[in-house]
Amino acid sequence: MLVLLVLMASLGWSYYRAVTAPGSAPLSAKSVEWFKSLPGGTWVTLKVEKVWYTWNKPSVGGSLAGGIPGATPPASSSPQSPGAHTIPHLNPPANIPPFVTHPLPNEGVWQSVGKTVKGIPAIRVAFLRPDAQHTSFLGTVMWMDPTLLTTRLVPGTQVPPSTATPPASVPKTQFDALAATFNSGFLLKDSHGGFYLGGHTYSPLVNGQASTVIYKDGTVDIGAWGTEVTMTPQVAAVRQNLAPLVDNGKPAAGLSQDSLITWGATLGNSVLVWRSGVGVTADGAIIYAAAPALSVQSLANLLARAGAVRAMELDINPEWTTGIYYTPAPNSTLGIYPHLLLDTMQRSSERYLIPDERDFFAEFI
């Protein structure tokens, strides 16, 4: 009885620390993450998730309520400023060919959003159904011009571990320059990869794993560590997550295999959930994709269809999949207005303006 009481007290204290730790995740998400940290917890969680998602499969067919949404256009609709043509910037991307036979008006069409640089759009967003079967679900892709933006990897309160007083959010002093934010990858113990930031290796980098590399000039590349990307004096940050999802413009081979180490919790690839990923195009643009009702295969298909030549899987499940762009709001307390890429994203649009558990990517003008 004494041993049992001690064990229960220890578990209770552990749970209390987990759910009261700094961060904006809901209690349900914190509770699941705590349970997964227990011996055997991840295995049990995956089994329960598979059963739940099997009983609650996304519907096949159907129409998209409301059609393709119109994103909030850039704050300034004024023409390009004099001399704007001299600013290095990428050409607008080609529209994304829809997966469905009969696309809706504006499906896959890029819309300029967020902030501009001398009238040149730095961010564009497209909406489309992510496959031809689940036609009542909407996915999104955000295109970002790295010649106009600077990318940073922002640590969270828990990822990476042992970070001394991390910012865990975008400082208010930088709101004016903030253009977009989006979620990063798995917890490091589940990512089968490493984490490097600011000259410190928080988790060893693993050869062959998908790696998002941010250089000191704010540009980004993605590829397999040790071959396509590697450590140089110019590297500012590296975030790894599982195996490469897209390479040479094509989805990776073996995506139909149920491999926890390779693709994460694919749940047999028979269960469709919220998923996200990040890729780079041939001309160096960064693209972020997210949607409900995705398999690993359909996520890779979406990124490749949007122009990614190399891509990495990011977080899965609705609690962690969050993409946001920002417009100026001078009369608000924040000075900016955050826009979720999809209204169906679960977390608040202010997620990355307050301390968060997970690391994330931020784009600045």
C-alpha positions, 0 to 999 in steps of 0.5 A: 500500500505504501509503495502504491501511494508513493507511486501515485503521488509521484505520478500525480506530481509529474502530471501536475508539472506537465499541465501547469508548465508554461505554454498555450496548449490545451489541457487535453493536449498537455495530458496526452503528451504527459501520458506519452512520456510514461513507459509504454505511453507512446505505444498505447496512445498510438493504438488508441488514436488508430481506433478513434480515427478508424471510427471517425474517418473523414467522409468521402465525396461531398462538396466544399462548404463556402467554396474556395475562401478569399484570403485577406489581401496585403494591407497596402494595395498601392502599386509597386514603389519606384525602384521596386523592380531593383529589389531582388525577389522571386517571380510569382509561382505558377498556380497549383493544378488541383487534384479534383476533376472539376475544380472550384473557381480559384482552387489552387490559385495563389492569392497575395496576403500579408505584408509587402516590400515596396509593394512586392508581395512576400507571401502568397496563399493557395487553397485546394482539396488535397485529394480527389476522394475527400472533396469536402476538406480544404487544404492550404499552401503558403508560399514565402519569398526568402529574398524578401523575408528572413527566417528564424527558428524560435525555441519553445518552452519545452522543445528543445529541452534544457534551453535557458530562458527561451523566448518561446514567442515572437517578442512584441518589439518585433511584431512590426516586422513579423510576416508569418509563423508556422509549426515545426516538427515532432518532439525531439524524442519522436523526431529521430533527428537533431536540433541545432541553434545559436551555436549549440547542439541540443540534440545530435544531428543525424545523417540522412534525416530530413533537415530544415537549415536556416543560414545566418543571412536568413535564407533556408534550404531543406534536404538530407543531412550530410549529403544535400545539406551539411554544417558550415560556418554560415549555418544558424539553425538546423531542425530535423524531423524523420526521413525526407518526404519529397526529393528531386520534386517527387514524393519519397519512395515507401510512403505506403509503409507503416514505419514509425521511425521513417514517417512518424505515426502513420497509423497504417496509412489507412487513417487520415489526420491533420498533417503539415510539411515544409519544402523548398522550390527550385528557385528557393521559395519556402512553402508550408502545407497543411490540411486535415484528412491527410495521409503521409502520401497525400501530404507529399503529393500536396507539397510536390504539386505545389512545387517543392523539390525537397520537403520535410514532414512537420507536426501532425494532429490538430493541436500542433498544426498551425500556420499564420500570416500577419497584417498591420493593425495600428489601432489594436493593442498588438499592432498586427492582426494574425490570420490563421491559414485555415479557419479549421485550425484548432489553436488560437491565431495568437499562438506564437505571440505568447509563449508556446511549448513547441519550437516554430518557424517565423518569417520577418520582413 
